[in-house]
Amino acid sequence: DLGCISREALDQAITEQILQLRNALQTANRQLERRVQERTAELEAALQKLEAVNKLKSNIVANISHELRTPLTHIAGYLELMVTGDLGPLNEEQVRTVRVLIRSAERLERLIEDLILFSVTERGDVSLRLQPARLQDIFVTLVERIRQVASERKVNFEFICPPVVPIVELDAEKISWTVYQLLDNAVKFTPPNGAVRLQVENIDSFVQVSIQDTGIGIPAERFAEIFEPFYQLDGSSTRKYGGTGLGLALVKKIIEAHGSKIEVISTPGEGSIFRFRLKASPRAT
Ligand code: ADP
């Protein structure tokens, strides 16, 4: 019985127990490490596969988009010949029909351009051609274009810009595309009688561009998702509003390539603001 165990024997028994436990712990640790290594290797392999699949996907998108462009150019070319009467006279109804076809072809062209741009940026970083520019100058054409789109949809559009805006180093083509994309969304997601505003502001050493609408808005928990490629808030919005879900993914990439970030502020049912800042060029004003 317990009373008979000598102190030495007890110490030894305890030491043995401790040693056994330590060994068991070491074995368990080694097993755990091995498992972590195995899982890490598995995950790495899966990640590599995923990257390969992604690359393949954007190559496919690139190839298909280029293939789509050629026949579409033919369609657009012949429609143009028809509507100008070069292929013989058309009656009024035929002219109207051909105009609808021309508009649809133009829309397809834009979607294909988006896809091509997307596949290019997906394969690597966005390459920029930076030049000093004044925002109000590069916005002239797109403001005219969006004014027309907005008035067709009975949406009020205004462009606000201070008389003096500092020069900014930017890729004019990509920034115009970005702002047009944001304005196009703003008009698209705003019901008739709503308003869309493009505003340029000087804030410290930055020029801020914001695109504001009084449209359907976006719930806060969706702010990150809408910048994912092919993401659209819901299936029904796809049918109701059209689009590819690529616009914002590209907008984000282009703005980030300029060393800035795109911000969104929105309240469902009230409207949204998308905005970004560009650093004023220190060389000139
Ligand atoms: P697309 O417009 O082609 O669907 P985008 O990438 O431009 O794709 O936008 C992704 C989604 O974000 C849209 O489908 C829409 O659900 C939402 N969204 C974008 N802009 C707005 C806006 N101004 N107001 C409300 N929802 C918007």
Residues whose N, C-alpha, C, O or C-beta is under 5 A from the ligand:
A	BS01	ADP	N185 A186 F189 G215 I216 G217 I218 I226 Y231 Q232 L233 S237 G242 G243 T244 G245 L246 G247 L248 A249 S272
